[in-house]
Amino acid sequence: MLGAGKLDLDACMLRHNQASTRRQRRATVAANSSDLPVIMPHPVMPPNPFLAAAFAVFFLTASLACGGGPVNLLPNGGFEGKDPLHGWLKEFPDEEFYKDNGPYVKLAPAGEVGGRRAVLLDLPAGIAGNQGGKIESVPVPVEPGARYHIEVDCMTWDLSAKIHAEAWSRDPHPEQKRTIFRRAPADGRPALMMCFRAQVPSPPAGSKVWSSAGRDFTVPKTVVVAGKDQKPEYISVKVVNYGATMGPGKSYFANFRLFRLDPEAAPARPHTKP
């Protein structure tokens, strides 16, 4: 429907411009020749409310399409597409406590979350009270010294949750053992070392309703790695769910957002509704 409307609007604008050009050309010729009668301008017609509304919709749509709003830096923060977990890490073979984490991470059944696209962390007995379960975004490039905003929609259900934004710098010792703080090379990225973490205020624990948790933070311009100054190169978002129980438990998470804030922006921005 939008495509058809745009074609009709373009055609209307073209006819209007052609008619205006013909009137201006006749008026210009008359003004420069005393042998021709002066052609009076076409009377101004009253505004057309329908056309005005169409122009408003057109320019609003164009503004949004041209980047009028903030851009989510996470490539699949809404778990969309044929592979809803594309852009996310759920298996961590180099991390002792999370080697078997993969099966705990699932796309939530639509009927459980009101039809929205969400990820379910579904922990069997014995996991929540120990290491918990987690999901992390694939690291994306970061600008050192820049301000960012992170936000996640949460429904913790049985458990509690911690949310972090973590910055990574190049690991000068890729030969050393990989851990939760040191990542192996992957997808064109070098071996990385965690160099900064911003923790988000925790969402309500054991909540059966959706809430939004987020905060602003600034990535350091430089960090000290192995005694030398380096710049952060990547950033990722992580959620860990856990609980004071040895029984099973689950939590839901949706709509992960990571925005780079304009330097002129206010220090804090309100949380969007989940």
C-alpha positions, -999 to 999 in steps of 0.1 A, spaced: 0 0 0 28 24 8 45 18 -25 12 25 -45 6 56 -25 41 69 -31 37 64 -69 3 83 -69 19 111 -48 49 113 -72 26 115 -102 6 143 -85 37 163 -77 50 159 -113 18 172 -128 17 201 -104 53 210 -112 48 208 -149 17 230 -148 36 256 -126 65 256 -150 42 263 -180 26 292 -162 59 307 -152 73 304 -187 42 322 -202 45 350 -176 82 354 -183 76 357 -220 48 383 -215 70 404 -192 98 406 -217 76 414 -248 54 445 -251 36 428 -281 21 400 -260 -6 404 -235 3 402 -198 -8 368 -185 -20 371 -150 -9 344 -125 -33 315 -119 -55 322 -89 -44 306 -57 -66 277 -48 -76 269 -12 -54 241 4 -65 205 0 -65 188 34 -62 154 19 -31 164 -2 -16 181 29 -20 149 49 -5 129 21 26 152 20 30 149 58 29 111 57 53 110 28 79 133 44 76 115 78 82 81 62 111 95 42 127 110 74 125 77 92 138 58 62 168 81 60 178 74 96 157 99 115 158 76 146 186 59 165 202 28 149 203 -4 169 239 -16 167 230 -52 175 224 -69 141 194 -91 153 183 -76 186 147 -86 180 154 -123 171 140 -120 136 144 -140 104 146 -176 95 175 -180 120 162 -160 150 194 -166 170 217 -154 142 240 -127 157 239 -144 192 262 -167 211 248 -195 232 276 -220 232 309 -213 250 333 -242 245 362 -222 261 343 -215 293 343 -243 318 309 -235 334 291 -227 301 302 -255 278 268 -271 280 248 -238 279 236 -242 243 204 -263 249 192 -238 276 188 -210 250 156 -212 228 132 -190 209 102 -185 232 69 -199 220 48 -170 208 19 -181 230 40 -177 262 50 -141 255 20 -124 240 31 -130 204 64 -111 206 98 -124 195 117 -133 226 144 -157 238 138 -182 265 165 -192 290 152 -225 302 174 -239 330 172 -275 342 176 -285 378 209 -277 394 219 -249 370 202 -217 383 218 -221 417 253 -227 403 265 -209 372 231 -200 357 225 -197 320 234 -169 296 232 -155 261 256 -130 245 255 -109 213 283 -113 188 308 -85 194 303 -54 171 328 -26 165 328 2 192 341 37 191 365 45 220 353 74 242 318 73 228 286 72 249 261 44 244 227 33 257 218 -3 264 183 -16 270 166 -50 273 130 -61 278 128 -87 306 103 -111 321 124 -130 347 95 -154 357 112 -178 381 147 -163 384 168 -132 386 189 -116 358 221 -96 353 227 -75 321 261 -62 310 276 -43 281 312 -55 278 340 -39 257 369 -59 242 404 -50 232 429 -70 212 446 -97 234 484 -93 231 488 -130 243 465 -151 221 485 -182 230 472 -181 265 442 -201 277 408 -188 266 384 -180 295 353 -159 302 375 -128 299 396 -139 269 380 -148 235 394 -169 207 396 -154 172 363 -157 153 346 -143 122 375 -121 113 380 -108 148 414 -113 166 418 -128 200 401 -105 224 404 -96 261 375 -80 281 386 -45 291 354 -28 304 320 -38 317 289 -17 323 263 -33 345 226 -25 339 203 -20 370 188 -55 374 151 -60 364 126 -72 390 133 -108 400 105 -135 397 84 -111 376 55 -124 355 52 -91 336 75 -74 311 98 -46 322 126 -27 306 162 -24 321 187 0 306 214 26 312 238 50 295 275 45 297 308 57 282 334 34 267 369 43 278 392 60 252 420 37 262 426 8 285 457 -8 299 463 -43 287 495 -61 297 510 -28 309 503 -9 276 476 15 265 452 1 239 418 11 225 386 -9 229 376 -24 196 344 -43 201 314 -44 224 289 -71 232 257 -74 253 252 -103 278 223 -115 299 228 -141 327 198 -156 345 202 -174 379 184 -180 412 188 -192 447 173 -226 438 186 -260 428 153 -266 409 145 -257 373 136 -222 362 132 -199 332 133 -163 321 124 -144 290 143 -116 272 134 -95 241 141 -64 221 178 -60 229 189 -24 220 224 -8 218 225 28 206 254 52 202 244 85 218 250 118 202 276 138 221 250 166 226 224 143 240 212 146 276 230 124 301 201 100 305 172 90 283 139 75 295 134 38 291 111 28 262 81 8 270 87 -30 268 
